């Protein structure tokens, strides 16, 4: 058979093959059988090319016109009503729209449907597709992964951020571990951890993938208000995976999916580890042992109180200072910010350490930069005083109304008169472009720690008692205060 460079139709190719049958020798039974098949009219019908052409390209428009005509029919018959219902079906109209697109050869990719989840079509699939994953590690090195028992099998519970497994990205939360280096793992998480810890070099894991979609994690920075040592924690699922830190350390929270155990790393550097979550640590610190769990000495003292019902106290704003004393400080969310101008300077410390003296020195040293508030009082104005000099004078009824409305940062009563610092007076100083200097009680700091005031808090430590007593005596002699400092006063502060 001669070759040709031009393409030929299926019928022409069939004719060329049949011509070869006439070239001797053609007595072979297989060739005779093949020749009979190819000479059959049925084979020729199958090889004929029949092109399908669309009758119309605007069937959807035609259906819309039919529906408009049918809408004018007052009492349609049962068949007409059924036809109208079929033509209005979204699936039927989508079919016609697809037909019209193919007929008009409009092959552009349509926009994704908001009703369809694209991740569902990308599922890798069969659920029993076992994979082999290779990991290289040193003996004693922790892989940064913990396990749990689920359905009688060992499943990856969490992958620590920055660990060996996390860096390789070959394993995911929910994957089932079947074998390690050809050995079945059973259903004991501790035994599997020991097996992985002792392994070195190449470690081959036989896993059943979970194909769970991984969501991007939100990163949070917190300041710790307590110290933590995972080696002394009986609740942590894996002590080797824990992260130790001290009070005041800054942590970066990289995973908060587990309600009890977060993954975090120190901002100053290091690998990630497990830390107790805010919820878990609050429960642990607020836990009170039952009467039966108390020691023998405590039970003798508190036995008479065992049968009494506990008193439930609801939070009220008028006693917020008492509630703040018992507030649990666990983590405080922080953020790294560029240098910026502070709006308020808050001086706190024990009574008599010199907060007011320091504030007055700042105000006199640079009055254009520092300012302070004028306290409000309900007492009557004395001779020679005017409003706004040392105090802003208001009626007691007005002051009590503003206190109930929460317009005062702090307030108190002395010799039957009310005194207080109004929040609006702080706002006025800040609006004037000055830094407002305040010497307030520590409970007031909670109100001021907002984006509106952006405070810089300075704690003034108390000197030894003799120095403190000498400073107080000098202030009394100078007429700056009438309060005599005592040991009992210091202890009660």
Buried (B, 14 or more C-beta within 10 A) or exposed (E): EEEEEEEEEEEEEBEEEEEEBEEEEEEEEEEEEBBEEBEEEEEEEEEEEEEEEEEEBEBBEEBBEEBEEBEEEEEBEEEEEEBBEEBEEEEBBEEBBEBBBEBEEEEEEEEEEEEEEEEEEEEEEEEEEEEEBEBEBEEEBBBBBBBEEEEEBBBBBBBBBBBBBBEEEBBBBBBBBBBBEEEEBEBEBEEBBEBBBEBEEEBEBBBBBBBEEEEEEEEBBBBBEBEBEBEEBEEBBBEBBBBBBEEEBBBBBBBBEBEBBBBBBBBEEEBBBBBBBBEBBBEEEEEEEEEEEBEEEEEEEEEEEEEEEEEEEEEEEEEBEEEEEEEEEBBEEEEEEEEEEEBBBBBBBBBBBBBBEBBBEBBEEEEEEBBBBBBBBBBEEEEEEEEEEEBBBBEEEEBBEBBEEEBBBBBEEEEEEBBBBBBEBBBBBBEEEBBBBBBBEBBBBEBBBEEEBBBEBBEBEBBEEEEBBEBBEEBBEEEEBEEEBEEEBBEEE
